[in-house]
Amino acid sequence: MKTRTVLLASLATTLIAGNVLACGDSLYRVGKGVSYRVYTAPLPGSVLVYGQTEGAELLAQELARSGHGVRLVQSGEELEAEINSGAYDVVIAAYTDHAAIESTATAENAPTFLPVALDSDQRREAREDYERVMLAEKDEIKHYLKAIHQTLKQRG
């Protein structure tokens, strides 16, 4: 009787333990665990971020972490040199810098400019000339990633 109880208890423990081990097994089959707060770029591109602010630096870091190739430049000379290199798909900068970027990006393979407006009035003004305009205070990284993705799909 005692042997039968021990056998049944060990059998029940084995069955329950098997279910517990299988619970996270699918995460390890893929090769990595799941990260819930990191967005990934489904279509990675080459992005040039222009700005001298901490926000521009944080944006560049987040875009790089999502899988894009990112270069942050802080001076007009660097901006001109990088745009003329033809190595970028998208340029992200403040809308107020659009004249400098437009005058520099004259080639056929020039990157698409994604302006960042500082307020809603500036956003309305920018939408007259640009299809996609980001709002600095409102838009999160996922909005930037979506705009970049749509731009890359259009560039084909």
N, C-alpha and C positions, 0 to 999 in steps of 0.2 A: 504494500500500500504506500509506504514511504517512498519507494523507488518510483512508483507511478506518479506521485505528486511532484517529485523532483523533475522527472522527465517531462511532464506537462508544463511545469513552470519554465524549464529551460527552452522548450519548444515555443512557448508564448513569447518569451524574451527575444528569441531569435527572430521571430516574425515581426515584432514591433521594432527591433533595432534595424532590420532591413529597410523598413519604410523611412526611418529617420535618416539613414545614410543617403537614400535616394533623393531626399528633399532638395539639396543644393547641387546635386550631381550635374545637372544640365549646365550650370554656370561654368563648371570646370572643363567641360567638353569643348567649349568654344575656345578656351585658352586664356580667357581673362574673366575677371569678375565684372559685375555691372556697376557702373558709376552713374548715379542718378542726377548729378548736378552739372555734368559736362555735356555740352552740345557738340555734335560732330558735323563736319561739313560733308554732305553726301557727294559733292563735286568740288574737290579742293582746287583753289586757284592761287594766283600770285597777286597779292594785295600790297599796295603802297599806302601807308598812313602818313599824313602830313599834319604836324601840329607840335606846339611847344608845351602843351598842358599835360597834367597828370592824367586827365581823361583820355587823351590820345594814346598815351603810353599803356594805360590799362586796356583800352580797346585793342591795341596791337597785340598785347599778351594774350587776351582771350581769343582773338582770331587765330593766333598761332596755336594755341592749345586745342582749338577745334579742328585743326588739320590744314589750314591755309598756310602758304608760304608768305610771310609778312616781313616787310621792311618799314621801319619808322624813320622818317627824316624830319629834321627840325629847322632847316634853313632853306631859303629860296634856291641857293646854288645846288644843294643836294637834291632838291625836288626836281629841278630842271635836268640835272644829269641822270637821275633815275628814270624820269619819264622818257627822255631821249634814248635810253638804253633799249626800250621796247620790250622789256622783260615782264611787264605787269599787265594784268587783265583789268584791274579795278584800282582807282585812286580814291581814297576817302580823306576828305578835308572839310574844313568849315566852308559854308557857302560864301562867306566874305572873301575867300581866297579863289573864287571861281575864275576871275579874270586872269590871274597868274597861271592857273592850270590850263585854261583854254588857250592862252597864247603859247604855252610851251608844248601842248599836245596837238601838233599839227599833222603828224603823219597818219597814214591810213590805218596803221596798226596801233594807234594811240589807245591807251587804256580808257575804259568808261569811268566817268567822274560820278561819284556818289556823294553829293553834298550833305553836310550836316548843318541844319538850321539851329540857331540858338533859341528862338521862340516861335510861336505859331504865326506871327505876322511875317517873319522872315521865311517861314516854311511856305506860306501862300505865295510869296514873291518867287521863291525858288521853283515852285511847281509850274510856273509859267514856262520855264526853260528846260526843266529836267523831269523825267518820268518818275524817278524814285528819289525822295528826299527824306532823310532821317531827321528826327527831332532829338537834340542832344539830351534834354532832361527826361524825355519820356521813353524813348526806344531802348530796349534791352538788347543783349547780344543776340538773342534769337531773331530779332527783327533785322539786324545787320546781316546775319547769316542767310536769312531768307532773301534779302535784297541782292546779296552777292550771288547766291545760287541762281536766282532768276536772271541776273545779268550774264552769268557764265553760260546759261542755257541759250540765251539769245545770241551771244557771240558765236556759239556753236563751234 
